[in-house]
Amino acid sequence: MSVSAKTEQRLLLSYCSFTCIYLSGILTLVNFNDNLYNVGKYKFLPVLMILTFAEVIKLLFPMLQAEAPTIIKIEQRAYPKTKTFWAKNLRDIIKFLFNAFCLSIFYYLTIVLFGAPILTDHEETTMLVITLITLTYVSTSLHLGQDHTVDILTGVYSLKSTILSNALKLNIQMTILGTWLGAIVIPLDWDRPWQAWPIPCVIGALLGYLIGHFITLIKMLPSLKLYRKVHR
């Protein structure tokens, strides 16, 4: 294993460890503070903002590496010198919001087609959409860039696979899977408060996102141990 590959793996290991710690803490606090039933309400927005802020913090991790890491955001574009810094950022913001809006419509329609209420529970369905946008699009865009994130979400990802892109793709898959599995318990006649729409789906999405990071964490450990044995 090259030094560069080892550096990338160590950085991804720190990413996953950080996410497993902070997200586990968030879910624990949500449960013990009796906020479990607010995950489908707008009151849950501050929690999603904390989650997004934690993903932004992870962008600072490469600065702590002794070697120059190559796992940082892939999307790099060479803009003409005539374009100002503010024009470039404005274009990126507009593009980001447009992609998020289009993806939100897709998520909303898909959720409705899978059985979500059409004429009622708009707040609950919207919060599930916002949760999915945060976990799949926002967090992935921070590390891969918007274009490559859209490619992954649409299934046309053609860029050469990296350990980062593979890990983020797994996170998206596990988030969607967790959302779908969460919906299974809603129609069951257990009459539990936590079965209300969309609590199981939101919790399932968060757990899927957490499990995706945990799987990557477990997969990374053997290769790092092997590297240490070889270089003793």
C-alpha positions, 0 to 999 in steps of 0.5 A: 500500500502506498503512502498516499493510499494509506493517508487516504484510508486514515483520513476516511477512517477519521471521517467515519469514526467522527460520524459514528460518534457524533451521530450516535450522540445525536440519536441518543439525545433525541431519544432521552430528551423525548424528542423522538416524536418531533423527527417528523416536525419542523422542530427537527430542523436544528438537529439536521443543521447540527448534522450538516455543521458536523460534515463541514467540520470534517472538511478540516480533517485533511489539514491535520494530516502530515502527508498531503492527502488526495481524498479532499473534494474531487470536483475542481474546475478551472474558471477563467481569470475574468470571472470574479470570486463572488461570481463563481460562488454565486453560480455554485450556490444557484446550482446547488439550490437548483439541484437540491430543489429538483432532487426534493421534488423527485424524493417527494413524488417517490415517497408519495408513490410509495404510499405517503399521504397526498392531501395531509401530513405535508409537514411530515413528508417535507421533513422526510424529504429534507432529511434525505436531502441532508444525508444524501445530497448535502453531505456528499456534495461537501466531499465530492462536489455537486456534479459527482454527487448528482452522478452517483444519485442518478446512477451514471457515475463514471469517474474512477472509483476512489475509497471516498466515492465508494464510501459515500455511495455506500452511505447513500445506499444505506440511507435509502435502504434504512428509509424503506425498511423504516416504512415497513413498521408503519402499517402494522397494527401495534398502535405505538406512538413511534409508528406515526408517519414519518418517524420510522422512516426518518429514524431509519434514514439516520440509522442507515447513514450511521450504519453505512459509516460503520461498515466502511469503518470496519472494512478499513481496519484490516488494511490499516493493520496490514500496513502497520505489519508490513512497515514494522 
